[in-house]
Amino acid sequence: MIPQDRIVIVAKVAPEHISPLRALLQTMNYPGLTGIADPANRLLPFGEYDAIHFARLVILADDTLNDREFYSGLPLSEPTYLCFMVDCDGSADHLLAQIAQTAPRLSEIFAFCEGFPGSGDLLSWLRAHRLKPVASYVNWLGRTAVQVREEARLHALLREALPHVRAQEPQKVLAELRDRAGGAATLTPVAPTSLEWRIRETAHLVFPFVIAASCLLLFPLITVVLFALAATAFLIILRRNEQSDPIVPQPYEPAKVAMLREGEDHDVSNQYTAIGSIKPGRFRLWTEIAILFVVDWAARHVYNRGGLGRIGTTFCTLGLYRRKTPRFLL
């Protein structure tokens, strides 16, 4: 099995460069389709990389900044960012190096970002602006992009062959389908899973249980009392924040909703990227960190076979990032 990895690169864009950057990114799209890039576009032909499941270049502007007027001490403006996101099979480091070497026109995009060296080392600059997500989700762990495409091709061949099958018994139907479609589609053998990855994932799986078991075995009474006190304090502080937080109006904006709908339902899945600021205070920050840790643990070890709870998303990357102040969630 080849596990999945991800690339998240975030860089600031100067205000005067936002409009020309948007215009350049739009040249990557299919004509008449918003947000759907041509796999053979001239800037980043991502269709040439077999390891890529999902890739996106998106301009991130926090549309919740007006909410900050209800909280003192927060700046009312934030930089706009360019985000380059990739979900891939195998090592993201290897893929990033491959992209930097074989897609030199990617520099035309990042040239709009602050601090871009121009003709300098693109790979080093990308690595310097790469962020590590706190949580990530893969719909079907180990199912590669090559496997997805080959199985889709086989499925299409079998659907085409099925009306011509004359056999009635299941085994004979299977044999006839294999004769008609099997030779036209080949499936790449699944690669073995590396021992290093298995050890790392097993350690991540058992770590919370080892800590909990150690505390209960060594200090049972203290552990129970401290847990009860911490849970009680958390609920009290949470309820106090819920009752004291200002009510921020969220008006319905038909024009913005219509703009978002233009980029939906063009393919088998829809993209979704959002950015927002976290409310100030250590309580909310550490609550967010704890929630994302649980989400990441569950996504890696429980919800890795076709669904994140009832959500049928393919890939999801959640990052809690800090650019000086305040922090933002992507």
N, C-alpha and C positions, 0 to 999 in steps of 0.2 A: 504494500500500500504506500502511495506517495501522499503524505499529508500536505495540507494547504498552508500558505503563508500570505502575508499582505505587505503592501507598501503604502505609507501615508506621508506625503511630503507637503508641507505648508510653508508658504512664503508671503511676505507682505507685498501689497501692490500699491504704488503711489496713486492718489486720487486722480491725477491727470492721465494715468495710464489705464484706468478701468475701462473706458469706452473703447479704445483701440484694441484692448485685450479681448473684450467680448466679441468684437467684430472678427478678430482673428480666429477665435475658438469656433465661431459659427461657420467658418469655411471648412471645418472638419465634418460637418453634418451632411446627411443626405439632403438633397434639395427638397424644400418644403416640409421637412420634419424637424421639429424643435427638440434638441437634446439627444438625438439619435445619430451617433457618429458613424461615418463610413469606415469599415474595417481597413479599407485601402487608402485612407486619406493621406495626403502628402506630408503632413506634419508628424503624425505618429501612427503608422500603419499597424495597429495592434493585432490585426488579423494574421500577421506574419509570425506571431509568437504563440506557439501551441500551448504554452503553460498558462496563458491568461484566461481566466473565467470572466472577470469583470474589470473594466478600467474606466476611469472618469476623470476629466479635468473640469473643475467647477470653481466659480468665483464665490467666495463666502463673505457675505455682508450680514452683520447681525441686525435683523429687523426688529429686535426686541429692545433696542436702546431707549426708546421712549418710555419704557417701563421703569427705567432707572430714576426718573424724577421722583418716584415714590420712596426711594432709598437714598439717604444722605451718604456723602462720602464717595460716591462712585462717579467716574468720569462719564460724561454724556456722549462721548464719541469713542470709537474704536477703529483700528485699522481694518482695511479690507484685505482678504487673503486669497491667494490662488492655492487650491488644494488638488493634488494629483494622487488619486487612489487607485490601487491595483490589488485584486485578489487573484492568487496564482497557485499553481502546483509547484511543490518543491521549494527550493531556497529563494526567498525574495531578494537576498543580496546578489545572487547569481543573475536573476532576471534584471535587476536594476543595472548591473554592470553591462549586461547584454543590450539593454535599451539605450544606455548612454553611448555605447559604441556603434550601434547600428541605426540609430535614429537621430542623426546630428541636427535635424531641423527642429527637434524639441527645444533647442536653444532659442529659437525664435519666439517661443511661448514664454519661457522663463526670463527672457530679456526684459520683460515688463516688470519684473519683480525687483525689489530693492536689494542692492548688494550683489546683483548678478555680475560675474566677472567678464562677460562678453565672450572673448575668445579663450578664456581660461579652461580649467579642468571641469567639465560638466558633471562628471560622476562625483567628484569630491564635493562640489556645491550641493548636489542632490542629497548626498549622505549627511551633510551638515544640517540640512533642513528636514531631515526625516524624523518623524515622531513615532513613538511606540504607543499603540492603543492600549487602554486599560482592559478593554473587553472586546472580543470578536466572536463571530458565529459563522459556522460553515454548515450549509444545509445537509450535505451527505459527506462526511469526513472520508477522505481518501478516494473519492470518485473524481477522476481527473477530467480535464477539459477534452482531452483526446478520447477518453472512454465515452463521454457524453455524446460527442459528435459521431463516433462510430456506432454506438447503440441507436442513435436517432436515424442514421442511415440504414441500419439493419431493420429497424422498425418499419421504415417506409417501404423497403423491399418486400418484407413479409406481408404488409397490407396490400401491396400491388399483386403479390403472388396468390394470396388466399382465395380470391374469386375463381381462380383457375384450378384449384385443387378438387379432384374428383373422389378421393378416398373418403370413407365414412368413419373408420375406426381411428381413435386418437393417435395410436402409434404410427399408423400408415399416413395420417395427415401430417404428423411431425416429419416423417421421413420424406414425404413429397415436398414439404416446405423447405427442408434442407437442400433437396436436390435443385429446387427452383431458385432459391435466394441465397443459399449458404455460400456458394462459390463466388458470388458477386460482392460479398462484404466480409472483411476480415476484422477480427477483434484483437487488439494489442494485448498481450499477456500482462496481467497486473504485476507490477514490480514488488519485490519483497520489502517489508517494513524494516527500517534500520533499527538496530538494537538501541542506539543512543536515543532515538525518538521515543521508543517504548519505555525506557527507563525514566526519561524526563516526564512523560505523561503519567506514568504510574506514581511518581513522586508527587506531582501536582494533585493527583486524585486522592491520595491517602494523607496528604499533609494536614488538612483540617481535622481529620479523624484522629491522627496521631497526637496533635496538640490537645484536642479535647480529652482523649483517653488518658494522656499523661497527667493532665491537671486533675481529672477525677480520681485517678489512682493514687497520686501523691498527696493531693490536698482536697479530698472530697468535700468536706464541710465548707472550707473557705471558698472553693470553686462555686458551689451551689449558692452560697450567700452573696458572693460578688456578682454572679450572673443575675440573681434576683434583683439586687440593688441597681445594677447597670440597666436592666430592662425597665425597671420602674422609673429611673431617672430619665431614660430615653423617651418613654411615653409621656412623661410630664413635660419635658422640654418640647417635644414634638407638638403636643396639644397647645402649649403656650404660644408657639410660633404660628400654629394654624389660626389661633384666635386673635393674634396681634398683627399678622401680616396685612398690609393694605390690600384692598380689592382693586386690582388693575383692570380697567375696562378693555375688552378685546372686541372691537367693532368688526362686523363682517365686511370684507372688502371684495366686492364682486370682480373688480378688474384683476386683482391679484390671483383670485381663485381661477379665473378664466385663463390667465397666463400659465398657471401650473398645469391646468388640464391640457394645454397644447402639447405638453411633453409626455402625455400618458397614452397607454393603449396603442402603441405603435409596434409592439413586439410581444413575446410571450410573457415578459415581466416588465415592471415599471421601476425606474430608478427613483430613489428618494434620498436626498441629502439635506440635512438641517443643521443649523448652528444656533446656539443660544447661550446666554450668560447664566451662571449659577447665582442664586441669591447670596448676599454677603453673609459671612459668619462661619466660624469653624465647625459649628454643629452641622450645617447643611453640607459643607465640604466633606467632612468625614462620613456623613451619612451617604453621600453620593459615591464616595470611594468604596464603602462597604457594599453598597448595592451592586456596583459594577464588578466587584470581586466575585460576588455570588453569581451574577449573570455569566461572567466568563467561565467560572467553574462548571456551572450547569450546562453551558453551551458546549464545552469541551468534552464532558463525560456523560451527559444525560441526553440532551437534545441534539444529537449529532447523526440522526437517521431519518431526516426528511421533514422536520418541523420544529420550530421554536415555540413550544406550547401549541397553540392553535394557529400560529403564524407560519405561512408557507414560504417565507422569504428564502432567497438563495444564499446571499451573503449579507452580513451586518457587521459593521465596525463601529465601536463606540470608544471615543477617546476623551479623557479628561485632561485638558491641556492648560498650561499656564503661560501666558505671555505677559510677564510682569504682573499687572493687575488690571482687570479682574480675570478670573479663570473662565474658560468657556467649554461647553460640551458639544462635541461633534458626533 
